[in-house]
């Protein structure tokens, strides 16, 4: 295998992912949603009122990172923390009306970017690309589990 070619592919993939994220961030910044926050909004839209520990696990961030993120989002009115009525030690996170509105805008931005990314792909190319990404995902998961 030609390692230069492999390096070029991973470099290109990294660059595409960076442009993808920057494009989404640009579309959602006017709603006071900042980089890294969309996954939290989307998880809360699926199930509002989750505890912070669950959320951290579900969006794959450290609990301390999530606390900083939630604090920032509270300051702009996207989310609010409430004490669990059954356990005063537990804090639950809820979307505000502004947060629900922003979540819809995030979903829209994701659709816009996805459409742009694949506008020149045929259905067959999209299916092949999906299969290849799933294979890469599986291979990397297996590698992680064996370490």
C-alpha positions as CSV (number, residue, x, y, z in Angstrom):
1,X,0.0,0.0,0.0
2,X,1.2,3.5,-0.8
3,X,1.3,5.3,2.5
4,X,1.5,8.8,0.9
5,X,-1.9,8.1,-0.7
6,X,-3.4,7.0,2.6
7,X,-2.0,10.1,4.3
8,X,-3.5,12.2,1.6
9,X,-6.9,10.6,2.0
10,X,-7.0,11.0,5.8
11,X,-5.8,14.6,5.4
12,X,-8.6,15.3,2.9
13,X,-11.2,13.7,5.2
14,X,-10.0,15.8,8.1
15,X,-10.2,19.0,6.0
16,X,-13.7,18.1,4.8
17,X,-14.9,17.5,8.4
18,X,-13.4,20.8,9.4
19,X,-15.1,22.7,6.6
20,X,-18.4,20.8,7.4
21,X,-18.3,21.9,11.0
22,X,-17.3,25.5,10.2
23,X,-20.2,25.7,7.7
24,X,-22.7,24.6,10.3
25,X,-21.2,26.9,13.0
26,X,-21.5,29.9,10.6
27,X,-25.2,29.1,9.9
28,X,-26.2,28.8,13.6
29,X,-24.1,31.5,15.3
30,X,-26.9,34.0,14.9
31,X,-29.0,31.9,17.2
32,X,-26.3,32.0,19.9
33,X,-25.4,28.4,19.4
34,X,-21.6,27.9,19.5
35,X,-19.3,25.1,18.3
36,X,-19.8,21.9,20.2
37,X,-23.3,22.8,21.4
38,X,-25.5,21.3,18.6
39,X,-25.2,17.7,19.9
40,X,-26.4,18.8,23.3
41,X,-29.4,20.7,21.9
42,X,-30.3,17.7,19.7
43,X,-30.1,15.2,22.6
44,X,-32.3,17.5,24.7
45,X,-34.8,17.8,21.8
46,X,-35.0,14.0,21.8
47,X,-35.5,13.8,25.6
48,X,-35.8,16.9,27.6
49,X,-34.8,17.0,31.3
50,X,-31.9,14.6,31.2
51,X,-29.4,14.6,34.1
52,X,-25.9,16.0,33.3
53,X,-24.1,12.7,33.8
54,X,-26.4,11.0,31.1
55,X,-25.9,13.9,28.7
56,X,-22.1,13.9,29.1
57,X,-22.1,10.2,28.2
58,X,-24.5,10.5,25.3
59,X,-22.6,13.4,23.6
60,X,-19.2,11.9,24.4
61,X,-17.8,14.7,26.5
62,X,-16.3,14.9,30.0
63,X,-18.8,16.0,32.8
64,X,-16.7,19.1,33.5
65,X,-16.8,20.1,29.8
66,X,-20.5,19.6,29.8
67,X,-20.9,21.8,32.9
68,X,-19.0,24.6,31.2
69,X,-21.1,24.2,28.1
70,X,-24.4,24.2,30.0
71,X,-23.4,27.3,32.0
72,X,-22.6,29.2,28.8
73,X,-25.9,28.1,27.2
74,X,-27.8,29.1,30.3
75,X,-26.4,32.6,30.1
76,X,-27.8,33.1,26.6
77,X,-31.1,31.5,27.6
78,X,-31.0,28.2,25.5
79,X,-31.2,25.8,28.5
80,X,-32.0,25.8,32.2
81,X,-31.1,23.5,35.0
82,X,-33.6,22.4,37.5
83,X,-33.2,20.3,40.6
84,X,-34.8,16.9,40.3
85,X,-37.9,16.9,42.5
86,X,-37.2,13.3,43.7
87,X,-33.5,13.8,44.4
88,X,-32.2,17.2,45.4
89,X,-28.6,16.2,44.5
90,X,-29.5,15.7,40.8
91,X,-29.7,18.5,38.3
92,X,-31.7,18.1,35.1
93,X,-31.2,20.1,32.0
94,X,-34.2,21.5,30.0
95,X,-34.5,23.4,26.7
96,X,-36.1,26.8,27.0
97,X,-38.4,28.2,24.3
98,X,-35.4,29.9,22.8
99,X,-33.5,26.7,23.0
100,X,-36.2,24.8,21.1
101,X,-36.3,27.5,18.4
102,X,-32.4,27.3,18.1
103,X,-32.6,23.5,17.9
104,X,-35.0,23.8,14.9
105,X,-32.5,26.2,13.3
106,X,-29.7,23.7,14.0
107,X,-31.6,20.9,12.4
108,X,-32.3,23.1,9.4
109,X,-28.6,24.0,9.1
110,X,-27.6,20.3,9.2
111,X,-30.0,19.6,6.4
112,X,-28.7,22.5,4.3
113,X,-25.1,21.4,4.8
114,X,-25.9,17.8,4.1
115,X,-27.7,18.7,0.9
116,X,-24.7,20.9,-0.2
117,X,-22.2,18.1,0.6
118,X,-24.0,15.6,-1.6
119,X,-25.6,17.7,-4.3
120,X,-23.3,16.2,-7.0
121,X,-23.5,12.6,-5.8
122,X,-25.8,10.0,-7.4
123,X,-27.9,7.8,-5.2
124,X,-25.5,4.9,-5.9
125,X,-22.5,7.1,-4.9
126,X,-24.2,8.1,-1.6
127,X,-24.9,4.5,-0.8
128,X,-21.3,3.4,-1.6
129,X,-19.9,6.3,0.5
130,X,-22.2,5.3,3.4
131,X,-21.0,1.7,3.2
132,X,-17.4,2.8,3.1
133,X,-17.8,5.1,6.1
134,X,-19.6,2.4,8.1
135,X,-16.7,0.0,7.3
136,X,-14.2,2.6,8.5
137,X,-16.3,3.2,11.7
138,X,-16.4,-0.6,12.4
139,X,-12.7,-1.0,11.8
140,X,-11.8,1.8,14.1
141,X,-14.2,0.6,16.8
142,X,-12.6,-2.9,16.6
143,X,-9.2,-1.4,16.9
144,X,-10.3,0.7,20.0
145,X,-11.8,-2.3,21.7
146,X,-8.7,-4.4,21.2
147,X,-6.5,-1.8,22.9
